[in-house]
């Protein structure tokens, strides 16, 4: 007779399981910021194109992977809810207007390209283009404001939160430009290079301003963490990645530039994780401070979520490896090459 699998009721499968799940949640957040980030960037860069061929090329660049990239937003929300439900509920409750605006921006971004093809009217197509571009710019801004509010000043649209939103817009433009440059012909790649370099300079300057404001005001009590060895290391690596990316772009090493560009939102997410650990949610009018240990679900629930959820995560990661392998060729207006 086969004995049923019994999960521990009062203890975690491993003592560090709450910390592991914090890392998993932050990993999903990073994947979303990185992958949907260059989608946002391409959407913003769409506004710089007057030629229909260039516009179709940009749309073809992320058309096959657009919806897949958004899976990581769902994964982030689902994992946060499953492992830290109190954090999930308070984050949305304290920032519901920002969250609602973000969802609406995603909606406008999504319907723009779809509705554009439904009519040949010039004014209609222009409105759809603005819907696409506006949603592509507003979505990362609001998501950045939400993240900045979470880290620096929950429930308030503070200067650090706004600067975080501006930074996410800039870094999305960097990754979008690098992605297109790495996968298109020399003419369009050269123009994307110039725009990407400007966006990189803007992002690095914005980071300097944000850190200066946070350190001077000690927003959210995070100044000490930023000035710690891990914080300084993340900031330093961001500067190296940004300046190195500029050098690579100027040398027309576009694939290497793409790797360097994608490091920027990855490091930004790492900084967010550093600032949130272990006090994953500060004390507010809606409740006391939540740490990773106090906010996590019961051992049995987390053990069950781990056993059922980790295999799904492995499958999702394999699927993305397969998907990006299939669409790894150069981009043309008609789609991907071999």
KELUMKE-952909 format. One record per residue (C-alpha): residue number from 1; residue in one letter; x, y, z. Coordinates in steps of 0.25 Angstrom, whole numbers. Layout:
# residues N
+-----+------+-------+-------+-------+
| pos | code |    xx |    yy |    zz |
+-----+------+-------+-------+-------+
| NUM |    A |     X |     Y |     Z |
...
+-----+------+-------+-------+-------+
***
This chain:
# residues 338
+-----+------+-------+-------+-------+
| pos | code |    xx |    yy |    zz |
+-----+------+-------+-------+-------+
|   1 |    X |     0 |     0 |     0 |
|   2 |    X |     5 |    14 |    -4 |
|   3 |    X |     6 |    23 |     7 |
|   4 |    X |     1 |    37 |     5 |
|   5 |    X |    10 |    49 |     4 |
|   6 |    X |    10 |    56 |    18 |
|   7 |    X |    14 |    70 |    19 |
|   8 |    X |    19 |    76 |    32 |
|   9 |    X |     8 |    84 |    39 |
|  10 |    X |    16 |    93 |    49 |
|  11 |    X |    29 |    94 |    42 |
|  12 |    X |    34 |    98 |    29 |
|  13 |    X |    40 |    88 |    19 |
|  14 |    X |    53 |    96 |    21 |
|  15 |    X |    55 |   107 |    32 |
|  16 |    X |    58 |   117 |    22 |
|  17 |    X |    46 |   115 |    13 |
|  18 |    X |    40 |   129 |    16 |
|  19 |    X |    53 |   135 |    11 |
|  20 |    X |    53 |   126 |    -1 |
|  21 |    X |    39 |   131 |    -4 |
|  22 |    X |    42 |   145 |    -2 |
|  23 |    X |    53 |   143 |   -13 |
|  24 |    X |    44 |   136 |   -22 |
|  25 |    X |    34 |   147 |   -21 |
|  26 |    X |    45 |   157 |   -24 |
|  27 |    X |    50 |   148 |   -36 |
|  28 |    X |    36 |   149 |   -42 |
|  29 |    X |    36 |   164 |   -40 |
|  30 |    X |    50 |   165 |   -47 |
|  31 |    X |    45 |   156 |   -59 |
|  32 |    X |    34 |   165 |   -61 |
|  33 |    X |    41 |   178 |   -60 |
|  34 |    X |    52 |   173 |   -69 |
|  35 |    X |    43 |   166 |   -80 |
|  36 |    X |    31 |   175 |   -81 |
|  37 |    X |    41 |   187 |   -79 |
|  38 |    X |    46 |   185 |   -92 |
|  39 |    X |    32 |   184 |   -98 |
|  40 |    X |    29 |   197 |   -91 |
|  41 |    X |    42 |   203 |   -97 |
|  42 |    X |    38 |   199 |  -111 |
|  43 |    X |    24 |   204 |  -110 |
|  44 |    X |    30 |   218 |  -106 |
|  45 |    X |    40 |   217 |  -117 |
|  46 |    X |    29 |   215 |  -127 |
|  47 |    X |    26 |   230 |  -125 |
|  48 |    X |    39 |   233 |  -132 |
|  49 |    X |    36 |   226 |  -145 |
|  50 |    X |    29 |   233 |  -156 |
|  51 |    X |    32 |   222 |  -166 |
|  52 |    X |    21 |   211 |  -167 |
|  53 |    X |    32 |   200 |  -169 |
|  54 |    X |    39 |   204 |  -157 |
|  55 |    X |    26 |   204 |  -149 |
|  56 |    X |    23 |   190 |  -154 |
|  57 |    X |    37 |   185 |  -150 |
|  58 |    X |    36 |   190 |  -136 |
|  59 |    X |    22 |   184 |  -134 |
|  60 |    X |    28 |   171 |  -140 |
|  61 |    X |    39 |   172 |  -130 |
|  62 |    X |    31 |   168 |  -118 |
|  63 |    X |    18 |   163 |  -124 |
|  64 |    X |    21 |   148 |  -122 |
|  65 |    X |    26 |   150 |  -108 |
|  66 |    X |    17 |   162 |  -103 |
|  67 |    X |     6 |   154 |   -96 |
|  68 |    X |    16 |   144 |   -90 |
|  69 |    X |    24 |   154 |   -84 |
|  70 |    X |    12 |   159 |   -76 |
|  71 |    X |    11 |   145 |   -70 |
|  72 |    X |    21 |   150 |   -60 |
|  73 |    X |    12 |   161 |   -55 |
|  74 |    X |     2 |   150 |   -52 |
|  75 |    X |    12 |   142 |   -46 |
|  76 |    X |    17 |   153 |   -37 |
|  77 |    X |     3 |   156 |   -32 |
|  78 |    X |     0 |   141 |   -30 |
|  79 |    X |    13 |   138 |   -22 |
|  80 |    X |    11 |   150 |   -13 |
|  81 |    X |    -3 |   146 |   -10 |
|  82 |    X |     0 |   132 |    -8 |
|  83 |    X |    12 |   134 |     1 |
|  84 |    X |    10 |   148 |     7 |
|  85 |    X |    -5 |   151 |     6 |
|  86 |    X |    -5 |   162 |    17 |
|  87 |    X |     5 |   169 |     9 |
|  88 |    X |    -3 |   167 |    -4 |
|  89 |    X |   -15 |   173 |     2 |
|  90 |    X |    -9 |   185 |     9 |
|  91 |    X |    -1 |   188 |    -4 |
|  92 |    X |   -13 |   189 |   -12 |
|  93 |    X |   -22 |   196 |    -2 |
|  94 |    X |   -11 |   207 |     1 |
|  95 |    X |    -8 |   209 |   -14 |
|  96 |    X |   -21 |   206 |   -20 |
|  97 |    X |   -22 |   218 |   -29 |
|  98 |    X |    -8 |   216 |   -34 |
|  99 |    X |   -11 |   201 |   -37 |
| 100 |    X |   -24 |   204 |   -44 |
| 101 |    X |   -17 |   215 |   -53 |
| 102 |    X |    -6 |   204 |   -56 |
| 103 |    X |   -16 |   194 |   -60 |
| 104 |    X |   -23 |   205 |   -69 |
| 105 |    X |   -10 |   208 |   -75 |
| 106 |    X |    -8 |   194 |   -79 |
| 107 |    X |   -22 |   193 |   -85 |
| 108 |    X |   -19 |   205 |   -94 |
| 109 |    X |    -6 |   200 |   -98 |
| 110 |    X |   -12 |   187 |  -102 |
| 111 |    X |   -24 |   191 |  -110 |
| 112 |    X |   -16 |   202 |  -118 |
| 113 |    X |    -9 |   193 |  -128 |
| 114 |    X |   -21 |   183 |  -129 |
| 115 |    X |   -32 |   194 |  -132 |
| 116 |    X |   -22 |   202 |  -141 |
| 117 |    X |   -24 |   191 |  -152 |
| 118 |    X |   -39 |   191 |  -151 |
| 119 |    X |   -41 |   205 |  -159 |
| 120 |    X |   -33 |   212 |  -170 |
| 121 |    X |   -37 |   226 |  -164 |
| 122 |    X |   -25 |   234 |  -162 |
| 123 |    X |   -30 |   241 |  -149 |
| 124 |    X |   -34 |   227 |  -144 |
| 125 |    X |   -21 |   221 |  -146 |
| 126 |    X |   -14 |   233 |  -140 |
| 127 |    X |   -23 |   232 |  -127 |
| 128 |    X |   -19 |   217 |  -126 |
| 129 |    X |    -4 |   220 |  -128 |
| 130 |    X |    -5 |   231 |  -116 |
| 131 |    X |   -13 |   220 |  -108 |
| 132 |    X |    -1 |   210 |  -110 |
| 133 |    X |    10 |   220 |  -108 |
| 134 |    X |     3 |   227 |   -96 |
| 135 |    X |     0 |   214 |   -89 |
| 136 |    X |    14 |   209 |   -92 |
| 137 |    X |    20 |   221 |   -85 |
| 138 |    X |     9 |   222 |   -74 |
| 139 |    X |     9 |   208 |   -69 |
| 140 |    X |    24 |   207 |   -65 |
| 141 |    X |    23 |   221 |   -59 |
| 142 |    X |    11 |   217 |   -50 |
| 143 |    X |    18 |   203 |   -47 |
| 144 |    X |    30 |   210 |   -43 |
| 145 |    X |    22 |   220 |   -34 |
| 146 |    X |    15 |   208 |   -28 |
| 147 |    X |    29 |   201 |   -25 |
| 148 |    X |    35 |   214 |   -20 |
| 149 |    X |    23 |   217 |   -11 |
| 150 |    X |    24 |   202 |    -5 |
| 151 |    X |    39 |   204 |    -2 |
| 152 |    X |    40 |   219 |     2 |
| 153 |    X |    26 |   224 |     7 |
| 154 |    X |    14 |   215 |     6 |
| 155 |    X |     1 |   221 |     2 |
| 156 |    X |     7 |   235 |    -2 |
| 157 |    X |    12 |   240 |   -16 |
| 158 |    X |    25 |   245 |   -11 |
| 159 |    X |    37 |   251 |   -19 |
| 160 |    X |    45 |   238 |   -17 |
| 161 |    X |    33 |   230 |   -22 |
| 162 |    X |    31 |   239 |   -34 |
| 163 |    X |    46 |   238 |   -37 |
| 164 |    X |    45 |   223 |   -37 |
| 165 |    X |    34 |   224 |   -47 |
| 166 |    X |    43 |   233 |   -56 |
| 167 |    X |    54 |   224 |   -55 |
| 168 |    X |    46 |   212 |   -59 |
| 169 |    X |    41 |   219 |   -71 |
| 170 |    X |    56 |   223 |   -75 |
| 171 |    X |    62 |   209 |   -73 |
| 172 |    X |    50 |   203 |   -81 |
| 173 |    X |    54 |   212 |   -92 |
| 174 |    X |    68 |   207 |   -91 |
| 175 |    X |    65 |   192 |   -92 |
| 176 |    X |    55 |   195 |  -103 |
| 177 |    X |    65 |   202 |  -111 |
| 178 |    X |    76 |   191 |  -109 |
| 179 |    X |    66 |   180 |  -112 |
| 180 |    X |    62 |   186 |  -126 |
| 181 |    X |    76 |   190 |  -129 |
| 182 |    X |    81 |   176 |  -126 |
| 183 |    X |    71 |   170 |  -136 |
| 184 |    X |    69 |   179 |  -147 |
| 185 |    X |    77 |   185 |  -159 |
| 186 |    X |    88 |   196 |  -158 |
| 187 |    X |    80 |   208 |  -161 |
| 188 |    X |    69 |   206 |  -151 |
| 189 |    X |    79 |   200 |  -141 |
| 190 |    X |    87 |   213 |  -142 |
| 191 |    X |    75 |   222 |  -139 |
| 192 |    X |    72 |   212 |  -127 |
| 193 |    X |    86 |   213 |  -122 |
| 194 |    X |    85 |   228 |  -121 |
| 195 |    X |    72 |   228 |  -114 |
| 196 |    X |    77 |   217 |  -105 |
| 197 |    X |    89 |   225 |  -101 |
| 198 |    X |    81 |   237 |   -98 |
| 199 |    X |    72 |   229 |   -89 |
| 200 |    X |    83 |   223 |   -82 |
| 201 |    X |    89 |   236 |   -78 |
| 202 |    X |    75 |   241 |   -73 |
| 203 |    X |    74 |   228 |   -65 |
| 204 |    X |    87 |   229 |   -58 |
| 205 |    X |    85 |   244 |   -56 |
| 206 |    X |    71 |   240 |   -50 |
| 207 |    X |    78 |   230 |   -41 |
| 208 |    X |    87 |   240 |   -35 |
| 209 |    X |    76 |   250 |   -32 |
| 210 |    X |    67 |   239 |   -26 |
| 211 |    X |    79 |   234 |   -17 |
| 212 |    X |    82 |   248 |   -13 |
| 213 |    X |    68 |   251 |    -9 |
| 214 |    X |    66 |   238 |    -1 |
| 215 |    X |    79 |   239 |     6 |
| 216 |    X |    77 |   254 |    10 |
| 217 |    X |    62 |   251 |    14 |
| 218 |    X |    64 |   237 |    19 |
| 219 |    X |    51 |   233 |    12 |
| 220 |    X |    45 |   221 |    18 |
| 221 |    X |    58 |   219 |    27 |
| 222 |    X |    65 |   214 |    15 |
| 223 |    X |    77 |   223 |    15 |
| 224 |    X |    86 |   213 |    23 |
| 225 |    X |    83 |   202 |    14 |
| 226 |    X |    86 |   209 |     2 |
| 227 |    X |    99 |   213 |     8 |
| 228 |    X |   102 |   199 |    12 |
| 229 |    X |   112 |   191 |     5 |
| 230 |    X |   102 |   183 |    -3 |
| 231 |    X |    94 |   196 |    -6 |
| 232 |    X |   107 |   203 |   -11 |
| 233 |    X |   111 |   190 |   -19 |
| 234 |    X |    97 |   190 |   -26 |
| 235 |    X |    98 |   205 |   -30 |
| 236 |    X |   113 |   204 |   -34 |
| 237 |    X |   109 |   192 |   -43 |
| 238 |    X |    98 |   200 |   -49 |
| 239 |    X |   107 |   211 |   -53 |
| 240 |    X |   117 |   201 |   -59 |
| 241 |    X |   106 |   194 |   -67 |
| 242 |    X |   100 |   208 |   -72 |
| 243 |    X |   114 |   214 |   -76 |
| 244 |    X |   119 |   200 |   -82 |
| 245 |    X |   106 |   199 |   -90 |
| 246 |    X |   108 |   213 |   -96 |
| 247 |    X |   122 |   209 |  -100 |
| 248 |    X |   117 |   196 |  -106 |
| 249 |    X |   106 |   203 |  -113 |
| 250 |    X |   116 |   213 |  -119 |
| 251 |    X |   124 |   201 |  -124 |
| 252 |    X |   112 |   195 |  -131 |
| 253 |    X |   113 |   183 |  -122 |
| 254 |    X |    98 |   182 |  -120 |
| 255 |    X |    96 |   168 |  -115 |
| 256 |    X |   106 |   171 |  -104 |
| 257 |    X |    99 |   185 |  -101 |
| 258 |    X |    86 |   177 |  -100 |
| 259 |    X |    92 |   169 |   -89 |
| 260 |    X |    97 |   181 |   -82 |
| 261 |    X |    84 |   188 |   -83 |
| 262 |    X |    76 |   177 |   -77 |
| 263 |    X |    85 |   177 |   -65 |
| 264 |    X |    80 |   191 |   -62 |
| 265 |    X |    66 |   187 |   -58 |
| 266 |    X |    71 |   174 |   -52 |
| 267 |    X |    80 |   183 |   -42 |
| 268 |    X |    68 |   192 |   -40 |
| 269 |    X |    60 |   181 |   -35 |
| 270 |    X |    71 |   175 |   -27 |
| 271 |    X |    72 |   189 |   -20 |
| 272 |    X |    57 |   188 |   -17 |
| 273 |    X |    58 |   175 |   -11 |
| 274 |    X |    70 |   179 |    -2 |
| 275 |    X |    62 |   191 |     3 |
| 276 |    X |    49 |   182 |     6 |
| 277 |    X |    57 |   171 |    13 |
| 278 |    X |    54 |   167 |    24 |
| 279 |    X |    43 |   178 |    27 |
| 280 |    X |    35 |   175 |    15 |
| 281 |    X |    24 |   185 |    18 |
| 282 |    X |    25 |   197 |    28 |
| 283 |    X |    16 |   201 |    39 |
| 284 |    X |     4 |   210 |    33 |
| 285 |    X |   -10 |   214 |    38 |
| 286 |    X |   -15 |   201 |    32 |
| 287 |    X |    -6 |   192 |    41 |
| 288 |    X |     7 |   189 |    48 |
| 289 |    X |    20 |   186 |    41 |
| 290 |    X |    21 |   173 |    34 |
| 291 |    X |    34 |   165 |    33 |
| 292 |    X |    36 |   153 |    24 |
| 293 |    X |    35 |   144 |    36 |
| 294 |    X |    22 |   151 |    41 |
| 295 |    X |    15 |   153 |    28 |
| 296 |    X |    17 |   139 |    22 |
| 297 |    X |     6 |   129 |    22 |
| 298 |    X |     5 |   117 |    32 |
| 299 |    X |    16 |   106 |    30 |
| 300 |    X |     6 |    96 |    24 |
| 301 |    X |     0 |   106 |    14 |
| 302 |    X |    14 |   110 |    10 |
| 303 |    X |    19 |    95 |     9 |
| 304 |    X |     7 |    92 |     0 |
| 305 |    X |    10 |   104 |    -9 |
| 306 |    X |    24 |   100 |   -10 |
| 307 |    X |    21 |    86 |   -14 |
| 308 |    X |    11 |    90 |   -24 |
| 309 |    X |    17 |   103 |   -29 |
| 310 |    X |    31 |   101 |   -31 |
| 311 |    X |    29 |    90 |   -42 |
| 312 |    X |    20 |   100 |   -49 |
| 313 |    X |    31 |   111 |   -48 |
| 314 |    X |    41 |   101 |   -55 |
| 315 |    X |    31 |    98 |   -66 |
| 316 |    X |    29 |   113 |   -68 |
| 317 |    X |    44 |   116 |   -69 |
| 318 |    X |    46 |   105 |   -79 |
| 319 |    X |    35 |   111 |   -87 |
| 320 |    X |    41 |   124 |   -88 |
| 321 |    X |    55 |   118 |   -91 |
| 322 |    X |    48 |   111 |  -103 |
| 323 |    X |    40 |   123 |  -107 |
| 324 |    X |    52 |   132 |  -108 |
| 325 |    X |    59 |   122 |  -115 |
| 326 |    X |    49 |   121 |  -126 |
| 327 |    X |    48 |   136 |  -128 |
| 328 |    X |    63 |   138 |  -127 |
| 329 |    X |    65 |   142 |  -141 |
| 330 |    X |    66 |   156 |  -147 |
| 331 |    X |    53 |   165 |  -148 |
| 332 |    X |    47 |   169 |  -161 |
| 333 |    X |    33 |   176 |  -163 |
| 334 |    X |    27 |   163 |  -167 |
| 335 |    X |    32 |   156 |  -154 |
| 336 |    X |    45 |   148 |  -149 |
| 337 |    X |    55 |   142 |  -158 |
| 338 |    X |    62 |   129 |  -156 |
+-----+------+-------+-------+-------+
***
